[in-house]
Amino acid sequence: MSAPLIMHQVDTSFLRRLRAHDQSAWFELWEAFGPVIRAMLARWGGGRLGEETLRDLTQDTLAALDHSIDRFDPTRGVRFSTWLLAIAKHVLGDEFDRRFAQKRGSGRRGVSLDDTWMGQSREATPDVEYERRILGAKIHAAVRATQKCCEFVHFEAYRMRVLESKPGRDIGVLLGVSEPTVTRHCQRVRTVLRDSLRTAVEEWSFTDDERSEPRDAGLVADDAAFDDALGEIWRAQEELLLRDLAMRDAMVRDDRSTDH
């Protein structure tokens, strides 16, 4: 018999905050994972979903998660990201069922969201891209947290060197420091970032499988490998966030034009 999963204090604390309807916890969660879910809904929709519908479905996914958070049981070995994906898939299925019912004039209703969604749904099986985006969301949160607690020049050195892949010599010219100083700045930020990443992973990872993702992605290796792995995942996540921001800006413009 396998040993039972042990919940860490940090992640049980975060779950308690979600179940207590702590608005700051829900904001943290959706700021990190909302763009990933919107991207998955858009992909599943195959171009059939407009931006307003994507916004509504994202909000419906959050509402469904809120209503069912008490049933999430990480001791059953299901990743939170997998459960969130299943809920989003359920919400999207309800939308297509509604459209089908309207088209056919029937009263067909979607499948109810019950405990079966704690299982491994074949319809919502995470793929490599989704799991990488979820890890990217955790990394992005860790980078934001690091930026808040590091000196501006230090973080800028690391941002340009690792996240933008600029040469150390060029960064030194831009910041008015020597190249060895750039290296020292990067080392200071990297130390803080490793701690921030551990915190983000602990906060939003509820199974041992999820906690192993940073190691599998090369994020517990030496400094050079750590920087390479983190930079690659961060840039992919940044592209996703930029697309998400462009979509939301378009929706705001549409709302304003409708108001006028």
Secondary structure as a PSIPRED ss2 file (coil, helix, strand):
# PSIPRED VFORMAT (PSIPRED V4.0)

   1 M C   1.000  0.000  0.000
   2 S C   1.000  0.000  0.000
   3 A C   1.000  0.000  0.000
   4 P C   1.000  0.000  0.000
   5 L C   1.000  0.000  0.000
   6 I C   1.000  0.000  0.000
   7 M C   1.000  0.000  0.000
   8 H C   1.000  0.000  0.000
   9 Q H   0.000  1.000  0.000
  10 V H   0.000  1.000  0.000
  11 D H   0.000  1.000  0.000
  12 T H   0.000  1.000  0.000
  13 S H   0.000  1.000  0.000
  14 F H   0.000  1.000  0.000
  15 L H   0.000  1.000  0.000
  16 R H   0.000  1.000  0.000
  17 R H   0.000  1.000  0.000
  18 L H   0.000  1.000  0.000
  19 R H   0.000  1.000  0.000
  20 A C   1.000  0.000  0.000
  21 H C   1.000  0.000  0.000
  22 D C   1.000  0.000  0.000
  23 Q H   0.000  1.000  0.000
  24 S H   0.000  1.000  0.000
  25 A H   0.000  1.000  0.000
  26 W H   0.000  1.000  0.000
  27 F H   0.000  1.000  0.000
  28 E H   0.000  1.000  0.000
  29 L H   0.000  1.000  0.000
  30 W H   0.000  1.000  0.000
  31 E H   0.000  1.000  0.000
  32 A H   0.000  1.000  0.000
  33 F H   0.000  1.000  0.000
  34 G H   0.000  1.000  0.000
  35 P H   0.000  1.000  0.000
  36 V H   0.000  1.000  0.000
  37 I H   0.000  1.000  0.000
  38 R H   0.000  1.000  0.000
  39 A H   0.000  1.000  0.000
  40 M H   0.000  1.000  0.000
  41 L H   0.000  1.000  0.000
  42 A H   0.000  1.000  0.000
  43 R H   0.000  1.000  0.000
  44 W H   0.000  1.000  0.000
  45 G H   0.000  1.000  0.000
  46 G C   1.000  0.000  0.000
  47 G C   1.000  0.000  0.000
  48 R C   1.000  0.000  0.000
  49 L C   1.000  0.000  0.000
  50 G C   1.000  0.000  0.000
  51 E H   0.000  1.000  0.000
  52 E H   0.000  1.000  0.000
  53 T H   0.000  1.000  0.000
  54 L H   0.000  1.000  0.000
  55 R H   0.000  1.000  0.000
  56 D H   0.000  1.000  0.000
  57 L H   0.000  1.000  0.000
  58 T H   0.000  1.000  0.000
  59 Q H   0.000  1.000  0.000
  60 D H   0.000  1.000  0.000
  61 T H   0.000  1.000  0.000
  62 L H   0.000  1.000  0.000
  63 A H   0.000  1.000  0.000
  64 A H   0.000  1.000  0.000
  65 L H   0.000  1.000  0.000
  66 D H   0.000  1.000  0.000
  67 H H   0.000  1.000  0.000
  68 S H   0.000  1.000  0.000
  69 I H   0.000  1.000  0.000
  70 D H   0.000  1.000  0.000
  71 R H   0.000  1.000  0.000
  72 F C   1.000  0.000  0.000
  73 D C   1.000  0.000  0.000
  74 P H   0.000  1.000  0.000
  75 T H   0.000  1.000  0.000
  76 R H   0.000  1.000  0.000
  77 G C   1.000  0.000  0.000
  78 V C   1.000  0.000  0.000
  79 R C   1.000  0.000  0.000
  80 F H   0.000  1.000  0.000
  81 S H   0.000  1.000  0.000
  82 T H   0.000  1.000  0.000
  83 W H   0.000  1.000  0.000
  84 L H   0.000  1.000  0.000
  85 L H   0.000  1.000  0.000
  86 A H   0.000  1.000  0.000
  87 I H   0.000  1.000  0.000
  88 A H   0.000  1.000  0.000
  89 K H   0.000  1.000  0.000
  90 H H   0.000  1.000  0.000
  91 V H   0.000  1.000  0.000
  92 L H   0.000  1.000  0.000
  93 G H   0.000  1.000  0.000
  94 D H   0.000  1.000  0.000
  95 E H   0.000  1.000  0.000
  96 F H   0.000  1.000  0.000
  97 D H   0.000  1.000  0.000
  98 R H   0.000  1.000  0.000
  99 R H   0.000  1.000  0.000
 100 F H   0.000  1.000  0.000
 101 A H   0.000  1.000  0.000
 102 Q H   0.000  1.000  0.000
 103 K H   0.000  1.000  0.000
 104 R H   0.000  1.000  0.000
 105 G C   1.000  0.000  0.000
 106 S C   1.000  0.000  0.000
 107 G C   1.000  0.000  0.000
 108 R C   1.000  0.000  0.000
 109 R C   1.000  0.000  0.000
 110 G C   1.000  0.000  0.000
 111 V C   1.000  0.000  0.000
 112 S C   1.000  0.000  0.000
 113 L C   1.000  0.000  0.000
 114 D C   1.000  0.000  0.000
 115 D H   0.000  1.000  0.000
 116 T H   0.000  1.000  0.000
 117 W H   0.000  1.000  0.000
 118 M H   0.000  1.000  0.000
 119 G C   1.000  0.000  0.000
 120 Q C   1.000  0.000  0.000
 121 S C   1.000  0.000  0.000
 122 R H   0.000  1.000  0.000
 123 E H   0.000  1.000  0.000
 124 A H   0.000  1.000  0.000
 125 T C   1.000  0.000  0.000
 126 P C   1.000  0.000  0.000
 127 D C   1.000  0.000  0.000
 128 V H   0.000  1.000  0.000
 129 E H   0.000  1.000  0.000
 130 Y H   0.000  1.000  0.000
 131 E H   0.000  1.000  0.000
 132 R H   0.000  1.000  0.000
 133 R H   0.000  1.000  0.000
 134 I H   0.000  1.000  0.000
 135 L H   0.000  1.000  0.000
 136 G H   0.000  1.000  0.000
 137 A H   0.000  1.000  0.000
 138 K H   0.000  1.000  0.000
 139 I H   0.000  1.000  0.000
 140 H H   0.000  1.000  0.000
 141 A H   0.000  1.000  0.000
 142 A H   0.000  1.000  0.000
 143 V H   0.000  1.000  0.000
 144 R H   0.000  1.000  0.000
 145 A H   0.000  1.000  0.000
 146 T H   0.000  1.000  0.000
 147 Q H   0.000  1.000  0.000
 148 K H   0.000  1.000  0.000
 149 C H   0.000  1.000  0.000
 150 C C   1.000  0.000  0.000
 151 E C   1.000  0.000  0.000
 152 F H   0.000  1.000  0.000
 153 V H   0.000  1.000  0.000
 154 H H   0.000  1.000  0.000
 155 F H   0.000  1.000  0.000
 156 E H   0.000  1.000  0.000
 157 A H   0.000  1.000  0.000
 158 Y H   0.000  1.000  0.000
 159 R H   0.000  1.000  0.000
 160 M H   0.000  1.000  0.000
 161 R H   0.000  1.000  0.000
 162 V H   0.000  1.000  0.000
 163 L H   0.000  1.000  0.000
 164 E C   1.000  0.000  0.000
 165 S C   1.000  0.000  0.000
 166 K C   1.000  0.000  0.000
 167 P C   1.000  0.000  0.000
 168 G H   0.000  1.000  0.000
 169 R H   0.000  1.000  0.000
 170 D H   0.000  1.000  0.000
 171 I H   0.000  1.000  0.000
 172 G H   0.000  1.000  0.000
 173 V H   0.000  1.000  0.000
 174 L H   0.000  1.000  0.000
 175 L H   0.000  1.000  0.000
 176 G C   1.000  0.000  0.000
 177 V C   1.000  0.000  0.000
 178 S C   1.000  0.000  0.000
 179 E H   0.000  1.000  0.000
 180 P H   0.000  1.000  0.000
 181 T H   0.000  1.000  0.000
 182 V H   0.000  1.000  0.000
 183 T H   0.000  1.000  0.000
 184 R H   0.000  1.000  0.000
 185 H H   0.000  1.000  0.000
 186 C H   0.000  1.000  0.000
 187 Q H   0.000  1.000  0.000
 188 R H   0.000  1.000  0.000
 189 V H   0.000  1.000  0.000
 190 R H   0.000  1.000  0.000
 191 T H   0.000  1.000  0.000
 192 V H   0.000  1.000  0.000
 193 L H   0.000  1.000  0.000
 194 R H   0.000  1.000  0.000
 195 D H   0.000  1.000  0.000
 196 S H   0.000  1.000  0.000
 197 L H   0.000  1.000  0.000
 198 R H   0.000  1.000  0.000
 199 T H   0.000  1.000  0.000
 200 A H   0.000  1.000  0.000
 201 V H   0.000  1.000  0.000
 202 E H   0.000  1.000  0.000
 203 E H   0.000  1.000  0.000
 204 W H   0.000  1.000  0.000
 205 S C   1.000  0.000  0.000
 206 F C   1.000  0.000  0.000
 207 T C   1.000  0.000  0.000
 208 D H   0.000  1.000  0.000
 209 D H   0.000  1.000  0.000
 210 E H   0.000  1.000  0.000
 211 R H   0.000  1.000  0.000
 212 S C   1.000  0.000  0.000
 213 E H   0.000  1.000  0.000
 214 P H   0.000  1.000  0.000
 215 R H   0.000  1.000  0.000
 216 D H   0.000  1.000  0.000
 217 A C   1.000  0.000  0.000
 218 G C   1.000  0.000  0.000
 219 L C   1.000  0.000  0.000
 220 V C   1.000  0.000  0.000
 221 A C   1.000  0.000  0.000
 222 D C   1.000  0.000  0.000
 223 D H   0.000  1.000  0.000
 224 A H   0.000  1.000  0.000
 225 A H   0.000  1.000  0.000
 226 F H   0.000  1.000  0.000
 227 D H   0.000  1.000  0.000
 228 D H   0.000  1.000  0.000
 229 A H   0.000  1.000  0.000
 230 L H   0.000  1.000  0.000
 231 G H   0.000  1.000  0.000
 232 E H   0.000  1.000  0.000
 233 I H   0.000  1.000  0.000
 234 W H   0.000  1.000  0.000
 235 R H   0.000  1.000  0.000
 236 A H   0.000  1.000  0.000
 237 Q H   0.000  1.000  0.000
 238 E H   0.000  1.000  0.000
 239 E H   0.000  1.000  0.000
 240 L H   0.000  1.000  0.000
 241 L H   0.000  1.000  0.000
 242 L H   0.000  1.000  0.000
 243 R H   0.000  1.000  0.000
 244 D H   0.000  1.000  0.000
 245 L H   0.000  1.000  0.000
 246 A H   0.000  1.000  0.000
 247 M H   0.000  1.000  0.000
 248 R H   0.000  1.000  0.000
 249 D H   0.000  1.000  0.000
 250 A H   0.000  1.000  0.000
 251 M H   0.000  1.000  0.000
 252 V H   0.000  1.000  0.000
 253 R H   0.000  1.000  0.000
 254 D H   0.000  1.000  0.000
 255 D H   0.000  1.000  0.000
 256 R H   0.000  1.000  0.000
 257 S H   0.000  1.000  0.000
 258 T H   0.000  1.000  0.000
 259 D H   0.000  1.000  0.000
 260 H C   1.000  0.000  0.000
